[in-house]
Amino acid sequence: MQTATAIIGQYYPVQSVIHRLDPRIKLLGSIVLMIIILCAHSYPMLGVEALCLLGITLCARIPLRALLSSIAPLSFIIIITALLNIFFVQGGTIYLALGPIIVSQDGISAALFLCCRLLLLLISGSMLTLTTTTLDISDACETLLNPLKRFGFPSHECAMIMGIALRFLPQFIEESRIIKDARTSRGAESPTQGGIKAITSRLIPLFTSAFRHADTLALAMDARCYHGGEGRTHLSPLKLATRDYISLGCMAAITAGSFLIGLIG
């Protein structure tokens, strides 16, 4: 039975139209969505992208709880960005003034807009990992970077590094939770303890685990005589289907519509 939880970088296995799309289309779509979100300068443009992401989420059959759980570890980025804008962007009506701390209308407006933008960016990136396996993302990245091989760019190696990073990200987050539980059971950390001190106390065992995994992976690759992507074949070569071309058309329509709304606004 499928659980309704997920963590960042983890694949959510369900049968949906989005899951069956070619990984190259999903990777390009995520990049295009992120660029549009970064270029958005008004709430109508962000609203178009929000509706687009809502439609993708419904088509992918990803529960809201799983989607929010996948971006929860990065929520601190939104909080820090909001606080920086509130305290350092000044202008308009002043709501609070305590010495050097000034909260104004422009600061709150900038914080709200950037929070919405960052939230959409995190959701866009998370949808890619929720609907695409790490291996498929690596293959898509390698295929898209293959034209750069003629200039000496190591496309296979870069795709492999990205795939390994995505593969181990959920594992490291889980190991961080295990370390926290172990420290709590020994009385070295309270369940509610947080902050920089708690984080730094977990870094040493987490880095030790990361180096151990890297050494094990290097030995495994050496034992299997890994020599890069030369002569490598694929069990299931990537091929575009009709649904992929339809997705490209939808992507182009969303891009044109977003920038048209931006020009009108």
Secondary structure, DSSP 4 states (H G I P E B T S, - for coil): ---S---TT-------HHHHS-HHHHHHHHHHHHHHHHH--SHHHHHHHHHHHHHHHHHHT--HHHHHHHHGGGHHHHHHHHHHHHHH---SSEEEEETTEEEEHHHHHHHHHHHHHHHHHHHHHHHHHHHS-HHHHHHHHHHHHGGGGGGT--HHHHHHHHHHHHHHHHHHHHHHHHHHHHHHHTTSS-TT--HHHHHHHHHHHHHHHHHHHHHHHHHHHHHTT--TTTT---SS-----HHHHHHHHHHHHHHHHHHHHHHH-
